[in-house]
Amino acid sequence: MSETKFRLIARKIEERIEQGEYPTHSKLPPHRIMADVLETTPTTIAKAYNLLADKGRVESFVGRGTFVKPANDVDPAPSLAEQGFDFSITQPYLPENLPFIKKAMEKVSRNLNLQQLTYIEHSGLDAHRQAAVEWAKRYGLEGGNTDNTLLTHGVQHSLSLLLTLLTSEGDCVAVEAQTYPGMIALGELLGRRLVGVKMDEQGMTPQSLKQVIAEHAPKVVIATPSFQNPTGATMSVERRQQIAQVVEDHQLWLIEDDAFGFLNPQPVAAISNFIPQRACHLTSLSKALSPSLNCGFLKAPLSLIEKVNAHLRANVYLSSSVGHATACELIKTGDAFKLASGQRELAQARQAIARQVLNLASIHTGGYHIWLPLGSQTQAHWLVEQARKQNIYLRAGDQFTVSEPAQHCVRLSLMSVSSESKLTQGLVMLNTLLDSLRTSAIAS
Ligand SMILES: Cc1ncc(COP(=O)(O)O)c(C=O)c1O
């Protein structure tokens, strides 16, 4: 039985619970009957019920059956945006992760000790850094160990530390021509000149990077090799080697933002593997588990590690040991990896829905985002505005633009809409707006 199948079935059952078809305290149909209803097998239903029980959505009693638990044991009231259709936030599908994070936090809270409450030498406890090493290794990073890996509050925090350490005000930094707004905000805040490297469907191209180096002499290159935000581009291993070679040839620093590496179906070698002495590798649990954990992992060359650590200590002194203890628990039990796989499968399922509803056969998409091309920036803004009037939230492409001209796109994040039926509903509404754009006189 495929992993995806029982998760999808569990989600369908959950949607029926939310829509009131199976009210609180009601008994769910026996496996065989539910299997007929959802056109699957009783074994798949049994696995789906187990998953829902792990999440605290239902409770099973031997000989009596499976019952729906009260919703407020599970989930808070939906946010304002969730009452509409939120395609604007890049985060995992949190209802899937909540019960597992709760369980890990409860264990951490039960075992909380003085060592976790005090100031700790270096960046956090050894066991927490070992968990960080395991996380990054699972998704393709080689050479990490507790001496070269530091704990931060997320990739954004790591980027901020490294830009402050490796560059000065006014310096140029090479980034993808379309990048995520946090990167642009950081460049502006620190007074670094971001210069955009042109991209193709594999992300930044080595030719454009060489040109940017020749024209702007950046000190640092920042690259997102997997499921780049916003374009969804993923680099092949060959492209990773080529980018590493350009960085090495020009004796620059590489900052590898691997926030989405866990979305690759198989681990792919990090760019940093090819130039470990010139590269810092950044990842976090924000996109696989939850941004609220504030757990980032930073691997740096040994030649830099003391300086990065000094910056870290000047900046926050110590990243949250309690947060990292939770991360460590989730990684140690294997739940973190299972949840990451669940998010990857869900992203694939949601991509398939979006491709079908929006008719995207000819467009390259992947990961958490759709980077949807339109005729003009005017059209992109019109779409964002009209969608907002219907409580559909998305972002116009110019928010992601480093080097003009902006691409005429909007970005849809697929994972924060609360259910697949709602996702489909929101996409159908968007498609109607797109249809009216196709036949309207709005400048293209
Ligand atoms: C490419 C990329 N890097 C970094 C971040 C921030 O990650 P974190 O929450 O770990 O700071 C984001 C958030 O959207 C992102 O898209």
PDBQT file of the ligand as one rigid body, heavy atoms in Angstrom, charges set to zero:
ROOT
HETATM    1  C1  LIG A 501      13.864  30.149   0.657  1.00  0.00    +0.000 C 
HETATM    2  C2  LIG A 501      13.568  30.460   2.080  1.00  0.00    +0.000 A 
HETATM    3  N1  LIG A 501      14.597  30.559   2.956  1.00  0.00    +0.000 NA
HETATM    4  C3  LIG A 501      14.369  30.839   4.248  1.00  0.00    +0.000 A 
HETATM    5  C4  LIG A 501      13.104  31.048   4.749  1.00  0.00    +0.000 A 
HETATM    6  C5  LIG A 501      12.936  31.353   6.214  1.00  0.00    +0.000 C 
HETATM    7  O1  LIG A 501      13.064  30.156   6.909  1.00  0.00    +0.000 OA
HETATM    8  P1  LIG A 501      13.113  30.094   8.523  1.00  0.00    +0.000 P 
HETATM    9  O2  LIG A 501      11.725  30.040   9.007  1.00  0.00    +0.000 OA
HETATM   10  O3  LIG A 501      13.886  28.855   8.806  1.00  0.00    +0.000 OA
HETATM   11  O4  LIG A 501      13.832  31.318   8.988  1.00  0.00    +0.000 OA
HETATM   12  C6  LIG A 501      12.023  30.977   3.872  1.00  0.00    +0.000 A 
HETATM   13  C7  LIG A 501      10.652  31.238   4.344  1.00  0.00    +0.000 C 
HETATM   14  O5  LIG A 501       9.721  31.370   3.578  1.00  0.00    +0.000 OA
HETATM   15  C8  LIG A 501      12.256  30.659   2.512  1.00  0.00    +0.000 A 
HETATM   16  O6  LIG A 501      11.253  30.546   1.646  1.00  0.00    +0.000 OA
ENDROOT
TORSDOF 0
